[in-house]
Structure formats: C-alpha cells, structure tokens
Amino acid sequence: MSLAERIVNQCLGITAKDNVSILLYPHNIPLAEEIADECFKKGADVLLNLYTDRYFLSYQTLLSVESLKQPSVFCRALTESSTVEIWMPGTSDPAVLKKIPADKYAAANEGEAKAHWPLTKQKKVRSIFVGTSLLTEARAKTYGFNYQKWKRSMEAAANVDYEKLAATGRRLKVALENAKTIQVKRRGGTDLTLDVTGSKWYLSDGVVDQSDVKDENFSDEVPAGSIVTAPRQKGADGRVIFNAVTPYHGVTLGKIQFSFRDGRVTQFFTDPASKIVRDEWKAAKGDKDRIATFALGFNPKAEPGYTSNNIVSGAVSIGIGGNEDIGGRNRPGFNFADQVIGATVQVDGKTIVKQGRIV
C-alpha cells in the first residue's frame, strides 16, 4: 500500500461524501497529487491549498500583530466547507523561519487556533498531519541531519503494521485511563509529578475512524504512535529537563527546562540556542504558563533526533499552553512541547517505562 493509499483508505476512510482540503508546499506536490487521485477514485471532492516559503514569510512578517491575531476568512471557509483536512505543512527551507519576529509568530498561532479549532469541533472535521512532508534536503542541511538516514527513519515509522501499533496503544490506554498520578524521572534533574485524575486519553494510532470522531478525537498523524492527555490544570509539580535533539523554526534547540508548582510554570530556562522559544512564549497570550500535555510515544521504528521525537517508543512529551483540542481548559495562544528520552515513568507507583523502554 502506497502512503497516499494508506492515508485515504486506512487513516481517514475517505468516501464520496467527503470534501477534502490539502495544505501543501511545492515539494509536496507529487504526494498531494497521489492523494487527490485516491480521493477522486472514492468520488470525493478535493482542493489543493498551495503555500510557498515566500508566501508564508510574507504574511507572517508584513501583516500587523493585530491582523495576525484575527482568524483568516479563508482558513475559516476551508474548515467550514471541508469534512477532511490533510496537513502537509513546513517550508521547503526552515531557515526562513528565523526571519519571523517572535511577536508575529505568536500572533499567527493565536489566529490559526481561532480559525480552525472551534469549527473543527462543531463540524467534526477529520484531519491528519503528514510528517513525511517535512522531508527536504534543505531542512536536513539546516538541522544537520543525514538526509538519507532521516528519510529511511520516517518512512519506516510511517510503514509499521498499523494493527499492531493500535494494539500497543490500546494496551497503554488500559494502563493509563484510570490513572491518578504520573511521575517522570531521569537522572540529571528531571523529577515531575502530574495529576491526571479523571483526564481523558487520546490515542494516536494513525487512524481517524468513527469511534474516534465520536470520542472527539478528530486528528492524527502519519507516522503515528503516541498517547496523550491534558493533566489537571493545577496538577504539575517539579522539574523537567528536556534532552531530545529538537529542530524548531530553523534552529536546533539546546537546553530547555520547566519548573512547575500547582500546574503553573515557575521557571522557564533556555540556553542561547533555545532563546527563540522563550521569546515566543513571552510574546504570546492565553494560558501559556500552564501545564498542557503529557504524552508517551510507542512507535517501534521511530528514531530520536529528527522531527518525530514525540512518537519514539518510550519518549515522554511534556507541553505547556493551550490544550482545548484534547479536552483541557487552557486557552490557546501558545503551544510548545518537548521530549525526554530515557526517562522512567510510574503510574500510581507502577513502572510502565524504565529508562526509556516500555515495560
């Protein structure tokens, strides 16, 4: 099964009743055309929404902060008229992202959230993020990746046995869905306790079917393999020090550390390499200083150090900011999550991940 066939038939179950919009960049045109072919075979309507590096940079820099905060009429119209949205974002060269001021980026994120999320929930729009769309030689050069190794890793992670992946996810969900307390530890200073009492768990297994829609789990990704929840708003205490090699907006992030008390960030430390994140955080609105997400990866083929750290088996993701899309109460405006590789995770005192290995 080709990736296009998998996305249309297995991941989204597209039928003649669907209106499909595909956001893409020029390097994604061949895959977008293949996906459109598969949609047309089903009788679905398709719109290709082409972005370019210059277009993205122009609207992010030339529009005012106040304008960027407002939801785009076109974005709202696309979500209003689509039953399925396929996201293949990511500039061909991420180096252009370094030219966008932090306040503009924060404002654009706020506007995007307003444009898409309320309508997505209201209209039950299914969506999928295609992680392989980020594969470009320019991106590999900017972040110092070996392009061929990165490509092989992403393709392997996207072509796992989806039934086995879903089975692993369901087992983890059983272990987590009645949890009250999660503790994440790793040598070097990470020691974080989360209150997830009554929190809803969302499974990313690469498929958005009717049971997911009924559960208000409208989106997924390919490659996939993670389970995520919104901890209680005041339910985070301790410190997390991220150690994944993380590409972000044209730079490779260095050391980032969050300290929490009663769910609120009390210390946000970054080294100079990660200053871009702190600058965006300062400029953003919403519940930017609240714990937002806890996630655990379980894709056996994903490798750390590229663009899919969140699905690496045993990887722990901790996020702050908006989380309404996963049942949380935090207002949108800023979202950031990073990963701890090699952590030990205990659920109500029982170890489910030991030094990065799911047990």
C-alpha positions as CSV (number, residue, x, y, z in Angstrom):
1,M,0.0,0.0,0.0
2,S,1.4,3.4,-1.0
3,L,1.4,6.2,1.5
4,A,-1.3,8.0,-0.4
5,E,-3.5,4.9,-0.4
6,R,-2.9,4.4,3.3
7,I,-3.8,8.0,4.1
8,V,-7.1,7.9,2.1
9,N,-8.2,4.3,2.7
10,Q,-6.8,3.3,6.1
11,C,-6.1,6.6,8.0
12,L,-9.1,8.6,7.0
13,G,-11.6,6.2,5.4
14,I,-12.5,8.8,2.8
15,T,-15.8,8.3,0.9
16,A,-17.8,10.0,-1.8
17,K,-19.4,12.1,0.9
18,D,-16.1,13.9,1.8
19,N,-14.8,17.3,0.8
20,V,-11.0,17.1,1.2
21,S,-8.7,20.1,1.5
22,I,-4.9,19.5,1.3
23,L,-2.5,22.1,2.5
24,L,0.9,21.7,0.9
25,Y,4.2,23.2,-0.2
26,P,5.8,22.8,-3.7
27,H,8.0,19.9,-2.6
28,N,4.8,18.0,-1.6
29,I,3.1,18.3,-4.9
30,P,3.7,14.7,-6.1
31,L,2.3,13.2,-2.9
32,A,-0.6,15.6,-2.8
33,E,-1.5,14.7,-6.4
34,E,-1.3,11.0,-5.5
35,I,-3.6,11.6,-2.5
36,A,-6.0,13.6,-4.8
37,D,-6.0,10.6,-7.2
38,E,-7.0,8.2,-4.5
39,C,-9.7,10.6,-3.2
40,F,-11.2,11.0,-6.7
41,K,-11.3,7.2,-7.0
42,K,-13.6,7.3,-4.0
43,G,-15.7,10.1,-5.5
44,A,-14.6,12.7,-3.0
45,D,-14.1,16.4,-3.9
46,V,-10.5,17.8,-3.4
47,L,-8.9,21.2,-3.1
48,L,-5.1,21.7,-3.1
49,N,-4.2,24.7,-1.0
50,L,-0.6,25.6,-2.1
51,Y,1.7,27.6,0.2
52,T,5.2,28.7,-0.7
53,D,8.2,29.8,1.5
54,R,7.9,33.3,0.3
55,Y,4.1,33.5,0.8
56,F,4.4,32.1,4.4
57,L,7.2,34.5,5.2
58,S,5.3,37.5,3.7
59,Y,2.1,37.2,5.6
60,Q,4.0,36.4,8.8
61,T,6.1,39.5,8.6
62,L,4.1,42.1,6.6
63,L,0.8,41.8,8.4
64,S,0.4,43.5,11.7
65,V,0.3,41.7,15.0
66,E,-3.4,42.7,15.4
67,S,-4.2,41.4,11.9
68,L,-2.4,38.1,12.5
69,K,-4.4,37.5,15.7
70,Q,-7.6,37.5,13.8
71,P,-8.8,34.3,12.2
72,S,-8.3,34.2,8.4
73,V,-11.5,34.4,6.4
74,F,-10.1,31.8,4.0
75,C,-8.9,29.4,6.8
76,R,-12.4,29.6,8.4
77,A,-14.0,29.0,5.0
78,L,-11.9,25.9,4.3
79,T,-12.6,24.3,7.6
80,E,-16.3,25.3,7.2
81,S,-16.6,23.5,3.9
82,S,-14.2,20.6,4.5
83,T,-15.1,17.2,6.1
84,V,-11.4,16.2,5.9
85,E,-8.2,18.3,6.2
86,I,-4.8,16.9,5.3
87,W,-1.9,18.9,6.6
88,M,1.4,18.8,4.8
89,P,3.0,22.0,6.3
90,G,6.6,23.0,6.6
91,T,8.5,25.4,4.5
92,S,10.9,23.8,2.0
93,D,13.7,25.6,3.8
94,P,13.2,26.2,7.5
95,A,15.9,28.8,7.6
96,V,13.3,31.4,6.5
97,L,11.5,30.9,9.9
98,K,14.4,32.7,11.7
99,K,13.3,35.9,9.9
100,I,9.9,35.9,11.6
101,P,9.7,38.1,14.8
102,A,8.5,36.2,17.9
103,D,5.5,38.5,18.4
104,K,4.3,37.9,14.9
105,Y,4.7,34.1,15.2
106,A,2.8,34.1,18.5
107,A,0.0,36.3,17.0
108,A,-0.3,34.0,14.0
109,N,-0.6,30.9,16.2
110,E,-3.5,32.7,18.1
111,G,-5.3,33.5,14.8
112,E,-4.8,29.9,13.5
113,A,-6.3,28.4,16.6
114,K,-9.4,30.7,16.3
115,A,-9.8,29.9,12.6
116,H,-9.7,26.2,12.9
117,W,-10.4,24.6,16.2
118,P,-14.0,25.8,17.1
119,L,-15.2,24.8,13.6
120,T,-13.3,21.5,13.7
121,K,-15.1,20.5,16.8
122,Q,-18.5,21.8,15.7
123,K,-18.4,20.1,12.3
124,K,-16.4,17.1,13.4
125,V,-13.8,17.6,10.7
126,R,-11.3,14.7,10.4
127,S,-7.7,15.6,9.8
128,I,-4.2,14.2,9.6
129,F,-0.7,15.6,9.7
130,V,1.7,14.0,7.2
131,G,5.1,14.1,9.0
132,T,6.9,12.9,5.9
133,S,6.0,16.2,4.2
134,L,8.9,17.7,6.2
135,L,11.5,15.7,4.3
136,T,13.6,18.1,2.3
137,E,17.4,18.3,1.8
138,A,17.3,22.0,2.7
139,R,15.7,21.1,6.1
140,A,18.2,18.3,6.6
141,K,21.1,20.8,5.9
142,T,19.7,23.4,8.2
143,Y,19.3,21.0,11.1
144,G,22.4,18.9,10.5
145,F,20.5,15.7,9.6
146,N,21.8,13.0,7.4
147,Y,19.0,13.2,4.8
148,Q,19.0,9.6,3.7
149,K,19.0,8.3,7.3
150,W,16.3,10.7,8.3
151,K,14.2,9.7,5.2
152,R,14.6,6.0,5.9
153,S,13.6,6.5,9.6
154,M,10.5,8.5,8.7
155,E,9.4,6.0,6.0
156,A,10.0,3.1,8.3
157,A,7.9,4.7,11.1
158,A,5.1,5.5,8.6
159,N,5.0,1.9,7.3
160,V,4.7,0.0,10.5
161,D,2.0,-2.6,11.0
162,Y,-0.9,-0.3,12.0
163,E,-3.0,-3.1,13.6
164,K,0.0,-4.0,15.9
165,L,0.6,-0.3,16.5
166,A,-3.1,0.2,17.5
167,A,-2.9,-2.9,19.8
168,T,0.1,-1.4,21.6
169,G,-1.8,1.8,22.0
170,R,-4.9,0.2,23.4
171,R,-2.8,-1.7,26.0
172,L,-1.2,1.6,27.1
173,K,-4.6,3.2,27.3
174,V,-5.9,0.5,29.5
175,A,-2.9,1.0,31.8
176,L,-3.3,4.8,31.9
177,E,-7.0,5.7,31.6
178,N,-7.8,5.3,35.3
179,A,-4.5,6.7,36.5
180,K,-4.4,9.4,39.1
181,T,-0.7,10.2,39.5
182,I,2.1,10.1,36.9
183,Q,5.8,10.5,37.9
184,V,8.5,11.2,35.4
185,K,12.1,10.8,36.4
186,R,15.5,10.8,34.7
187,R,19.0,11.3,36.0
188,G,20.2,14.8,35.6
189,G,17.3,16.5,37.4
190,T,14.0,15.6,35.8
191,D,11.5,14.8,38.6
192,L,8.0,15.8,37.7
193,T,4.7,14.7,39.2
194,L,1.4,15.1,37.3
195,D,-2.2,14.8,38.5
196,V,-4.2,13.1,35.7
197,T,-7.2,12.2,37.8
198,G,-10.3,12.0,35.5
199,S,-8.3,13.1,32.5
200,K,-9.3,11.8,29.0
201,W,-6.7,9.9,27.0
202,Y,-6.3,10.3,23.2
203,L,-4.7,7.6,21.2
204,S,-2.7,8.5,18.0
205,D,-2.5,5.3,16.0
206,G,-2.6,6.8,12.6
207,V,-6.3,6.2,12.0
208,V,-9.3,8.6,12.5
209,D,-12.4,6.4,12.4
210,Q,-16.0,7.0,13.5
211,S,-15.2,5.8,17.0
212,D,-12.5,8.5,17.2
213,V,-14.9,11.1,16.0
214,K,-17.5,10.1,18.5
215,D,-14.8,10.4,21.1
216,E,-13.9,13.9,19.8
217,N,-10.5,12.7,18.7
218,F,-10.6,14.4,15.3
219,S,-6.9,14.4,14.3
220,D,-4.0,12.1,13.9
221,E,-0.6,11.9,12.2
222,V,1.5,9.7,9.9
223,P,3.8,8.4,11.1
224,A,1.9,7.9,14.4
225,G,2.3,6.2,17.7
226,S,1.6,8.2,20.9
227,I,-1.0,8.6,23.7
228,V,-1.7,12.0,25.1
229,T,-3.7,13.6,27.9
230,A,-4.3,17.0,29.4
231,P,-3.3,16.9,33.1
232,R,-5.4,18.7,35.6
233,Q,-4.8,22.5,35.3
234,K,-3.1,22.7,38.7
235,G,-1.7,19.2,38.5
236,A,2.0,19.6,37.8
237,D,4.8,19.9,40.4
238,G,8.6,19.5,39.9
239,R,11.1,20.0,37.1
240,V,11.6,18.6,33.6
241,I,14.8,19.0,31.7
242,F,14.4,18.1,28.0
243,N,17.2,16.1,26.4
244,A,15.9,15.3,22.9
245,V,17.7,16.9,19.9
246,T,14.8,19.1,18.7
247,P,14.6,21.0,15.4
248,Y,12.4,24.1,15.8
249,H,11.7,27.1,13.5
250,G,15.1,27.0,11.7
251,V,17.3,26.2,14.7
252,T,18.2,23.1,16.7
253,L,17.2,23.7,20.3
254,G,19.6,23.3,23.1
255,K,18.8,23.0,26.8
256,I,15.2,23.8,28.0
257,Q,13.9,23.3,31.5
258,F,10.5,23.9,33.0
259,S,9.8,24.0,36.7
260,F,6.1,23.8,37.9
261,R,4.2,24.5,41.0
262,D,0.4,23.8,41.1
263,G,0.4,23.4,37.4
264,R,2.0,26.7,36.6
265,V,5.4,27.4,35.1
266,T,7.6,29.0,37.8
267,Q,10.9,28.8,35.9
268,F,11.4,28.7,32.1
269,F,15.1,28.2,31.4
270,T,16.6,28.1,28.0
271,D,20.2,28.4,26.8
272,P,21.0,30.8,23.9
273,A,20.3,28.2,21.3
274,S,16.7,28.0,22.5
275,K,16.0,31.7,23.0
276,I,13.5,31.7,20.2
277,V,11.1,29.5,22.2
278,R,11.3,31.8,25.2
279,D,10.8,34.9,23.1
280,E,7.7,33.4,21.5
281,W,6.4,32.4,25.0
282,K,6.9,36.0,26.3
283,A,5.0,37.5,23.3
284,A,2.1,35.0,23.4
285,K,-1.3,35.3,25.1
286,G,-3.6,32.6,26.5
287,D,-2.7,30.1,29.3
288,K,0.8,29.9,28.1
289,D,2.3,29.2,31.6
290,R,0.0,26.2,32.4
291,I,0.8,22.5,32.1
292,A,-1.0,21.3,28.9
293,T,0.0,17.8,27.9
294,F,1.6,14.6,28.9
295,A,2.3,12.1,26.1
296,L,4.1,8.8,25.7
297,G,5.4,7.5,22.3
298,F,5.2,3.9,21.2
299,N,6.2,3.7,17.5
300,P,8.9,0.9,17.4
301,K,10.5,2.3,14.2
302,A,10.8,6.0,15.0
303,E,14.2,7.3,15.9
304,P,15.0,10.2,18.2
305,G,16.8,13.3,17.0
306,Y,14.7,14.1,13.9
307,T,11.2,15.6,13.5
308,S,9.2,12.8,15.2
309,N,10.6,12.7,18.7
310,N,7.1,12.5,20.2
311,I,6.3,9.1,18.7
312,V,9.6,7.4,19.6
313,S,8.9,4.4,21.8
314,G,9.3,5.3,25.4
315,A,9.7,9.0,24.8
316,V,7.9,11.3,27.2
317,S,6.5,14.6,25.9
318,I,5.6,17.5,28.3
319,G,3.8,20.5,26.9
320,I,2.6,23.9,28.1
321,G,-0.1,26.3,26.7
322,G,-3.4,25.7,25.0
323,N,-5.0,22.2,25.2
324,E,-8.7,22.6,24.3
325,D,-8.3,20.1,21.4
326,I,-7.6,17.3,23.9
327,G,-10.3,18.2,26.4
328,G,-8.3,20.6,28.5
329,R,-9.3,24.0,29.8
330,N,-6.2,26.1,28.8
331,R,-7.0,28.9,26.3
332,P,-5.0,28.8,23.1
333,G,-2.3,31.3,22.1
334,F,0.9,29.3,22.7
335,N,1.8,25.7,22.4
336,F,5.1,24.1,23.0
337,A,6.1,20.5,23.8
338,D,9.5,18.8,24.0
339,Q,10.7,15.4,24.9
340,V,12.6,13.5,27.5
341,I,14.4,10.4,26.1
342,G,15.4,7.6,28.5
343,A,13.0,8.6,31.3
344,T,11.3,6.3,33.9
345,V,7.6,6.7,34.2
346,Q,5.5,5.4,37.1
347,V,1.7,5.3,37.1
348,D,0.2,5.3,40.6
349,G,3.5,3.7,41.7
350,K,3.7,1.1,39.0
351,T,6.6,1.4,36.5
352,I,5.4,1.4,32.8
353,V,8.5,2.8,31.3
354,K,12.0,2.1,32.6
355,Q,14.9,4.2,31.3
356,G,13.1,4.8,28.0
357,R,11.8,1.3,27.5
358,I,8.1,0.4,27.7
359,V,7.8,-2.5,30.2
